[in-house]
Amino acid sequence: MSALRSVTLYCSSSRSLDPHFSVAARAAGELLAARGITLVYGGGGLGLMGEAARACKAAGGRVEGIITRKFLDLEQGWLGCDELVVVDTMRERKRILIERADAFLVLPGGMGTFEEFFETLVGRQIGDHAKPIAVLDDHGYYLPLQSLIEHAIREKFAREALREVLHFGTDLAALVDWLDASVKSPVHADPERFLPMGPKVPTA
């Protein structure tokens, strides 16, 4: 039985992307619906966000959107959500996106997606939450990001333990399987393993 009840999806709202990126977004929505997992996302109707949400709903899944009033006023919200939470600030939006998730799935995105990803990853690193993060490397989009993180680990700006809570892959089903397994057996956020400063230095 799946331990995953909800997955927060981070991805692009751009309407200018190559069409092949939409294929994976729709597949993600359909997969979550097929497994009975609630899709939590930024509440938009544009770009990959809209593709994933509409596909999930069409496949019988539950969709919860979290959007700021500013973006809703710009007619970017998708009113087909089972629940659409409207907040005043991006800080509130990101907080709720993290709180409502059992795990996180990152699809291709721009600056907003990068910000959400790193804030969620840092939160995991410092122990603010214990939820796993999976990144879909669709058409090689996230190869540079994976290389950057591995570079930070090699240069000792980050710890190897990050690899235990962050997983890159090209197969959606395998990524969701990994998220499910990680939720069932979460990794303890031991500061001495996760934080870049390492073990405490004796003061006396």
Backbone bond lengths (Angstrom), bond angles and torsions (degrees), N, CA, C in turn:
res aa  C-N    CA-C-N  psi(-1)  N-CA   C-N-CA  omega(-1)  CA-C   N-CA-C  phi
1 M - - - 1.470 - - 1.527 109.73 -
2 S 1.340 116.04 137.70 1.458 120.24 -177.22 1.524 110.92 -70.12
3 A 1.323 114.74 137.37 1.462 120.37 174.48 1.518 111.30 -86.61
4 L 1.314 116.22 -13.10 1.463 121.82 -178.32 1.519 110.86 -81.46
5 R 1.308 116.68 121.96 1.458 121.09 173.21 1.520 111.68 -105.77
6 S 1.330 116.38 -28.83 1.467 120.20 -178.86 1.525 110.13 -148.92
7 V 1.318 115.53 143.71 1.461 122.66 176.21 1.516 108.32 -128.93
8 T 1.320 116.89 127.27 1.459 120.46 172.68 1.519 108.74 -86.93
9 L 1.316 114.55 127.93 1.459 122.12 -178.07 1.519 109.42 -104.79
10 Y 1.331 116.04 125.35 1.458 121.76 173.70 1.524 108.15 -107.58
11 C 1.334 117.42 128.12 1.470 120.27 178.39 1.520 110.00 -167.51
12 S 1.312 115.33 179.75 1.460 123.02 -171.76 1.531 113.20 -77.27
13 S 1.332 114.70 150.72 1.462 121.07 170.78 1.528 111.03 -109.47
14 S 1.327 116.73 9.01 1.462 120.95 -177.35 1.526 111.46 -69.82
15 R 1.326 115.57 142.51 1.463 121.51 175.91 1.518 111.78 -99.15
16 S 1.338 117.32 8.30 1.468 121.01 -173.39 1.522 113.28 -109.50
17 L 1.326 117.79 17.07 1.463 121.24 -173.46 1.520 111.66 -84.58
18 D 1.339 115.16 158.59 1.460 119.94 170.91 1.530 108.08 -61.38
19 P 1.324 118.00 139.41 1.469 121.46 -175.06 1.525 114.28 -58.09
20 H 1.346 117.89 -26.01 1.462 118.11 -175.76 1.523 112.40 -64.50
21 F 1.338 118.29 -23.86 1.458 119.79 178.41 1.534 111.57 -68.30
22 S 1.320 116.52 -28.36 1.464 120.03 -179.98 1.522 111.72 -68.48
23 V 1.320 117.34 -27.30 1.461 121.02 -178.28 1.523 110.25 -60.87
24 A 1.320 116.29 -47.92 1.471 120.33 -179.68 1.520 111.50 -68.26
25 A 1.332 117.88 -35.03 1.462 120.51 178.88 1.524 110.47 -63.52
26 R 1.328 116.69 -45.12 1.463 119.67 177.69 1.529 110.78 -64.39
27 A 1.328 115.92 -40.16 1.464 119.74 179.41 1.530 110.99 -63.03
28 A 1.307 116.85 -36.93 1.468 120.27 178.76 1.521 110.61 -64.19
29 G 1.323 116.73 -45.60 1.457 120.34 178.25 1.512 112.24 -61.15
30 E 1.318 116.16 -43.47 1.465 120.94 -179.83 1.526 111.67 -65.98
31 L 1.334 116.27 -39.63 1.465 120.36 -179.49 1.521 111.51 -65.25
32 L 1.322 117.11 -43.76 1.463 120.07 178.97 1.523 110.26 -63.21
33 A 1.320 116.79 -41.58 1.463 119.81 178.24 1.526 111.06 -62.49
34 A 1.331 116.40 -43.53 1.462 120.85 -178.36 1.522 111.86 -62.33
35 R 1.326 117.04 -29.18 1.460 120.64 -178.55 1.527 112.95 -96.58
36 G 1.329 116.12 5.03 1.457 119.77 178.57 1.504 113.89 71.14
37 I 1.328 117.20 27.76 1.462 122.75 -178.01 1.528 109.24 -102.47
38 T 1.317 117.05 127.16 1.459 121.36 178.27 1.524 110.59 -67.44
39 L 1.328 116.24 133.14 1.464 122.08 175.07 1.523 108.51 -92.04
40 V 1.320 115.82 118.37 1.459 122.49 174.71 1.524 106.77 -108.89
41 Y 1.324 117.08 131.59 1.472 118.61 -177.15 1.521 109.75 -156.26
42 G 1.323 116.63 -174.64 1.453 121.44 -172.59 1.509 117.09 -75.59
43 G 1.337 117.98 5.18 1.460 120.92 171.62 1.513 116.47 80.98
44 G 1.341 117.42 4.22 1.453 120.27 -176.74 1.512 113.44 -84.72
45 G 1.322 114.49 160.30 1.456 120.22 177.08 1.509 113.12 -109.46
46 L 1.338 116.79 2.78 1.457 121.08 -175.84 1.523 111.33 -106.26
47 G 1.326 115.93 158.87 1.457 121.98 172.67 1.517 113.37 60.55
48 L 1.336 115.46 -150.25 1.452 120.84 -177.79 1.521 111.41 -66.56
49 M 1.326 116.76 -29.22 1.459 120.11 177.53 1.525 110.55 -59.53
50 G 1.310 115.36 -49.73 1.457 119.86 -179.53 1.512 112.55 -66.39
51 E 1.329 116.75 -38.95 1.462 120.77 179.92 1.529 110.45 -60.83
52 A 1.325 116.85 -47.22 1.465 121.39 -178.30 1.524 111.17 -65.38
53 A 1.327 116.59 -44.44 1.462 120.40 -177.49 1.527 111.41 -65.00
54 R 1.310 117.38 -46.41 1.466 120.27 -178.99 1.525 110.96 -65.23
55 A 1.335 117.09 -38.83 1.462 120.40 179.52 1.516 110.92 -65.73
56 C 1.334 117.06 -40.67 1.465 121.41 178.84 1.530 109.95 -62.94
57 K 1.309 116.45 -48.06 1.472 120.58 -178.47 1.528 110.58 -64.22
58 A 1.327 117.38 -42.11 1.461 121.25 -179.67 1.515 111.92 -63.46
59 A 1.339 116.06 -28.61 1.464 120.76 -179.99 1.527 112.50 -88.83
60 G 1.331 116.30 6.73 1.459 120.09 176.95 1.509 115.33 92.79
61 G 1.327 117.51 10.41 1.455 120.91 -179.08 1.518 113.12 -87.51
62 R 1.328 115.33 169.69 1.461 121.68 176.87 1.523 109.39 -98.61
63 V 1.338 114.94 136.30 1.463 121.38 -177.92 1.522 109.53 -125.42
64 E 1.330 115.78 125.57 1.460 121.79 176.18 1.522 108.83 -118.29
65 G 1.321 116.62 122.37 1.449 121.36 -178.71 1.521 111.74 -109.11
66 I 1.334 115.94 140.86 1.466 122.06 177.02 1.525 106.56 -122.43
67 I 1.319 117.53 114.96 1.461 120.12 -173.58 1.525 109.81 -136.54
68 T 1.314 116.30 151.23 1.465 119.95 175.14 1.520 109.79 -82.03
69 R 1.313 114.79 154.20 1.464 120.01 178.38 1.534 110.78 -59.94
70 K 1.325 116.23 -34.67 1.464 120.49 -179.91 1.524 111.13 -59.94
71 F 1.352 116.36 -47.86 1.454 119.38 -179.27 1.528 111.33 -70.81
72 L 1.320 117.23 -33.45 1.460 119.77 177.24 1.518 110.40 -64.57
73 D 1.341 116.75 -40.51 1.461 120.97 178.56 1.523 112.05 -66.02
74 L 1.332 116.54 -25.58 1.470 120.94 177.27 1.533 111.50 -83.87
75 E 1.325 116.23 10.23 1.464 123.96 176.92 1.532 111.98 63.26
76 Q 1.341 115.44 34.87 1.458 119.23 177.72 1.524 112.72 -100.68
77 G 1.326 118.10 -5.92 1.458 120.68 -178.98 1.525 111.55 -78.26
78 W 1.340 115.09 151.68 1.468 120.19 176.73 1.517 108.51 -106.25
79 L 1.316 116.24 113.98 1.460 121.64 -174.95 1.521 112.59 -80.58
80 G 1.327 117.45 1.15 1.455 121.20 177.32 1.517 113.70 -83.95
81 C 1.322 117.50 -0.90 1.470 120.68 178.39 1.532 110.59 -62.87
82 D 1.328 116.51 147.06 1.461 120.36 172.47 1.527 110.26 -65.44
83 E 1.323 115.90 -32.75 1.460 121.70 174.76 1.514 107.79 -144.50
84 L 1.322 116.79 127.41 1.465 121.88 177.63 1.516 107.89 -120.80
85 V 1.331 115.15 109.54 1.463 121.58 -178.98 1.527 108.21 -93.94
86 V 1.329 116.41 124.13 1.465 121.41 -179.18 1.527 108.83 -106.71
87 V 1.326 116.32 124.43 1.466 121.99 -177.67 1.518 109.53 -122.63
88 D 1.314 115.94 170.38 1.464 120.15 -175.83 1.523 113.71 -88.89
89 T 1.333 117.59 -30.72 1.461 119.69 -172.69 1.522 111.98 -130.27
90 M 1.322 114.95 158.25 1.458 120.79 175.95 1.525 110.65 -65.13
91 R 1.322 116.87 -31.94 1.465 120.11 178.80 1.527 110.45 -62.43
92 E 1.336 116.17 -43.44 1.466 119.78 176.87 1.528 110.56 -63.74
93 R 1.308 115.41 -42.58 1.464 120.37 -178.91 1.525 110.87 -58.23
94 K 1.320 116.60 -49.62 1.465 120.32 -178.22 1.523 111.50 -65.92
95 R 1.325 117.26 -36.56 1.459 120.24 178.69 1.529 111.12 -61.43
96 I 1.324 116.60 -44.84 1.461 120.37 -178.77 1.526 110.88 -70.25
97 L 1.324 116.99 -37.34 1.463 120.26 177.06 1.525 110.92 -59.09
98 I 1.316 116.28 -38.61 1.467 120.12 178.83 1.525 110.49 -74.37
99 E 1.328 117.17 -43.47 1.465 120.95 -176.18 1.525 112.59 -63.46
100 R 1.325 117.08 -37.53 1.472 120.49 -174.47 1.525 113.64 -81.11
101 A 1.303 117.45 -7.77 1.468 120.92 -175.07 1.515 112.05 -91.81
102 D 1.330 115.78 145.28 1.459 121.60 162.57 1.521 109.92 -89.38
103 A 1.345 115.49 -23.94 1.463 121.92 -178.49 1.523 107.86 -162.22
104 F 1.338 115.42 172.56 1.461 120.53 -175.66 1.527 110.67 -128.77
105 L 1.335 114.90 140.06 1.455 121.92 175.97 1.521 107.85 -125.97
106 V 1.332 116.22 124.34 1.460 121.54 -176.13 1.523 109.23 -109.66
107 L 1.322 116.50 120.84 1.458 123.70 173.40 1.525 108.52 -103.61
108 P 1.331 118.96 170.67 1.460 119.69 -179.70 1.525 112.76 -52.65
109 G 1.321 114.70 138.99 1.457 121.32 179.99 1.509 110.85 -162.87
110 G 1.316 115.60 176.02 1.461 121.31 -178.63 1.511 112.34 -103.77
111 M 1.344 115.89 -141.30 1.463 120.59 -172.29 1.528 112.20 -61.18
112 G 1.337 117.08 -40.70 1.456 119.46 179.86 1.516 112.17 -63.97
113 T 1.340 115.84 -41.04 1.463 120.18 178.40 1.525 110.58 -66.60
114 F 1.339 116.56 -40.49 1.466 119.38 177.50 1.526 110.30 -59.60
115 E 1.338 115.89 -44.94 1.461 119.89 -179.09 1.527 110.74 -61.31
116 E 1.329 116.43 -46.22 1.465 120.36 179.71 1.525 111.02 -62.03
117 F 1.325 115.75 -43.20 1.459 119.91 -179.89 1.523 111.23 -61.04
118 F 1.326 117.77 -50.77 1.457 120.01 -175.82 1.523 112.06 -69.11
119 E 1.330 117.56 -36.24 1.462 118.63 177.00 1.527 110.30 -63.93
120 T 1.322 116.58 -40.65 1.459 120.50 178.40 1.522 111.11 -67.53
121 L 1.327 117.06 -41.04 1.458 120.82 179.36 1.526 111.55 -65.65
122 V 1.321 117.18 -43.42 1.465 120.08 178.27 1.530 110.09 -64.32
123 G 1.337 116.62 -39.13 1.455 119.57 176.48 1.522 111.82 -59.52
124 R 1.333 116.04 -38.29 1.471 120.42 176.54 1.521 110.81 -68.51
125 Q 1.308 115.73 -40.49 1.462 121.42 -177.85 1.523 111.55 -62.88
126 I 1.324 117.62 -40.30 1.455 120.65 -175.69 1.533 112.29 -93.68
127 G 1.339 116.43 1.01 1.447 119.87 174.20 1.513 115.90 85.83
128 D 1.339 118.05 17.66 1.461 119.99 176.02 1.526 111.14 -71.55
129 H 1.326 116.77 -24.17 1.460 121.31 172.95 1.519 107.39 -148.84
130 A 1.333 116.42 168.22 1.463 121.01 -177.42 1.525 110.98 -123.98
131 K 1.325 116.46 37.71 1.460 121.74 -172.37 1.531 111.43 -104.15
132 P 1.330 117.45 137.96 1.465 120.71 -177.74 1.528 112.72 -77.82
133 I 1.326 114.64 157.76 1.465 122.14 -176.43 1.528 108.83 -129.23
134 A 1.332 116.17 124.28 1.465 121.23 177.10 1.521 109.31 -116.63
135 V 1.331 115.73 141.06 1.460 121.71 -178.06 1.526 108.97 -120.96
136 L 1.330 116.38 122.97 1.460 120.86 176.54 1.524 109.12 -85.27
137 D 1.316 115.70 114.92 1.467 121.00 178.78 1.533 108.32 -87.78
138 D 1.323 115.40 74.15 1.459 122.24 -177.12 1.526 110.54 -76.29
139 H 1.338 116.34 120.12 1.465 122.26 179.54 1.537 112.18 54.82
140 G 1.323 116.26 33.78 1.461 120.71 176.14 1.508 115.28 75.13
141 Y 1.345 117.26 10.43 1.461 119.63 -173.72 1.523 112.74 -60.37
142 Y 1.331 116.96 -37.93 1.463 119.45 -174.25 1.531 113.84 -99.92
143 L 1.315 118.25 12.16 1.458 119.54 175.03 1.533 111.83 -58.58
144 P 1.337 119.43 -42.79 1.476 118.87 177.80 1.527 112.64 -62.83
145 L 1.335 117.46 -37.42 1.455 120.12 179.22 1.525 110.73 -66.17
146 Q 1.320 116.43 -43.21 1.465 119.81 178.31 1.525 110.23 -63.13
147 S 1.325 116.81 -40.90 1.469 120.52 178.07 1.526 111.46 -63.64
148 L 1.326 116.46 -39.27 1.462 120.57 179.48 1.533 110.91 -63.20
149 I 1.324 116.43 -44.91 1.465 119.99 -179.47 1.527 110.58 -65.78
150 E 1.332 117.01 -41.93 1.464 119.83 177.67 1.528 110.74 -64.43
151 H 1.335 116.45 -36.76 1.469 120.71 176.61 1.531 110.32 -62.79
152 A 1.344 116.64 -42.32 1.462 120.41 178.79 1.530 110.86 -63.07
153 I 1.339 116.72 -37.20 1.467 120.24 178.30 1.524 110.46 -67.78
154 R 1.334 116.93 -44.97 1.476 119.96 179.85 1.514 111.96 -61.21
155 E 1.340 115.87 -37.82 1.472 120.26 -177.96 1.535 112.13 -86.69
156 K 1.352 116.19 4.18 1.468 123.10 174.92 1.530 113.85 69.06
157 F 1.361 115.98 24.46 1.461 119.63 170.51 1.525 110.50 -86.48
158 A 1.314 116.75 -13.80 1.466 123.07 176.52 1.522 107.48 -140.84
159 R 1.326 115.54 162.49 1.460 120.33 -175.74 1.532 111.19 -100.49
160 E 1.319 116.13 152.92 1.460 121.81 -179.88 1.523 112.31 -61.74
161 A 1.325 117.72 -23.81 1.463 121.25 -178.84 1.528 112.23 -61.04
162 L 1.331 117.37 -21.08 1.465 119.74 177.61 1.528 111.27 -57.92
163 R 1.317 116.83 -31.77 1.465 120.08 -178.90 1.525 111.86 -64.24
164 E 1.324 117.24 -19.84 1.462 120.81 -178.98 1.519 112.56 -79.75
165 V 1.325 117.44 -20.31 1.469 120.99 -175.64 1.520 112.50 -118.20
166 L 1.334 116.74 -0.86 1.456 122.89 -179.52 1.523 108.31 -131.39
167 H 1.329 116.09 126.73 1.466 119.50 -174.52 1.523 110.22 -133.47
168 F 1.335 116.20 126.68 1.464 122.75 175.44 1.525 108.66 -100.37
169 G 1.327 116.68 146.06 1.451 119.73 177.93 1.514 111.46 -168.44
170 T 1.322 115.85 169.77 1.464 121.70 -178.81 1.525 112.28 -111.99
171 D 1.334 117.51 -4.62 1.458 122.54 -177.42 1.528 109.30 -111.16
172 L 1.330 116.65 113.97 1.462 120.53 -175.95 1.523 112.62 -59.31
173 A 1.326 116.24 -47.88 1.461 119.68 -177.80 1.519 111.14 -60.74
174 A 1.328 116.68 -41.15 1.460 120.65 179.39 1.532 110.92 -65.48
175 L 1.324 117.12 -37.26 1.460 120.29 178.33 1.527 111.11 -64.98
176 V 1.337 116.68 -43.63 1.464 119.61 179.25 1.528 110.30 -67.41
177 D 1.337 117.32 -35.17 1.468 120.29 174.35 1.527 110.44 -60.38
178 W 1.332 116.11 -42.90 1.468 120.62 179.32 1.525 110.69 -64.51
179 L 1.329 117.30 -41.93 1.465 120.47 177.37 1.523 110.45 -60.30
180 D 1.316 115.95 -44.29 1.462 120.63 -179.48 1.535 110.96 -61.21
181 A 1.325 116.05 -47.16 1.467 120.33 179.38 1.524 111.05 -63.41
182 S 1.318 117.16 -36.39 1.466 121.08 -179.14 1.521 111.92 -71.23
183 V 1.333 116.19 -32.94 1.469 119.62 176.20 1.528 109.83 -69.18
184 K 1.322 116.42 -37.74 1.464 120.17 179.38 1.535 111.62 -67.17
185 S 1.336 116.53 -34.79 1.471 121.22 -178.52 1.525 109.12 -130.95
186 P 1.332 117.75 73.73 1.465 120.50 -176.14 1.521 113.06 -65.86
187 V 1.315 115.23 148.41 1.465 122.07 177.26 1.523 108.61 -85.54
188 H 1.328 116.06 129.63 1.462 120.27 178.86 1.529 109.83 -69.60
189 A 1.326 115.51 131.31 1.465 120.99 -177.94 1.525 110.63 -81.66
190 D 1.314 116.73 71.36 1.461 122.52 178.82 1.530 108.68 -72.49
191 P 1.347 118.71 116.95 1.469 120.69 -178.22 1.523 113.32 -55.18
192 E 1.322 117.41 -33.50 1.459 119.40 -177.36 1.527 111.64 -71.03
193 R 1.322 117.68 -17.81 1.460 121.48 177.69 1.520 112.15 -98.73
194 F 1.332 117.39 -30.16 1.457 121.10 -171.49 1.526 114.61 -100.46
195 L 1.313 117.24 -35.57 1.467 118.49 -174.00 1.524 111.05 -81.19
196 P 1.331 117.18 138.97 1.467 120.37 -173.55 1.517 114.47 -63.90
197 M 1.336 118.34 -22.89 1.466 118.59 -179.31 1.520 112.50 -74.89
198 G 1.338 116.95 -16.02 1.460 120.12 175.13 1.511 113.48 79.58
199 P 1.349 117.02 -162.40 1.471 121.11 -178.18 1.525 112.25 -59.73
200 K 1.329 115.53 152.46 1.441 120.47 177.15 1.534 110.74 -63.06
201 V 1.320 114.56 143.11 1.459 120.20 177.46 1.526 108.26 -95.87
202 P 1.337 118.49 127.85 1.476 119.90 179.43 1.516 111.42 -55.26
203 T 1.319 116.20 137.62 1.470 120.52 -178.98 1.522 112.43 -96.92
204 A 1.308 116.05 -10.24 1.471 118.60 -178.74 1.529 110.92 -114.51
